[in-house]
Amino acid sequence: MVHARRTDQPPIRAGFVVSKAIGNAVTRNRVKRQLRHLVAESTRSTTFGMDVVVRALPPASRRPAAALRSDLRSAWAQTVERLEAA
């Protein structure tokens, strides 16, 4: 799940919410590292500044990396599209 707010500042700031429902500390940190890497890839194609919160849902810990990448890209594209329209 991706929430974003457009800002006037060019850098994109990202925060991550990975609750205990995801799993133990090792699992939560692994999911957070994966999401951090995927968001870094996604920010390269965004031309405006925004503040982003990425929330990992419980199934994220059981999904393969390719599926997580696909899910985040889809959510990111929808969010950017929504912000560009506003």
Helices and strands as residue ranges (DSSP letters): E 2-6, E 13-17, H 25-43, E 50-55, G 58-62, H 65-85
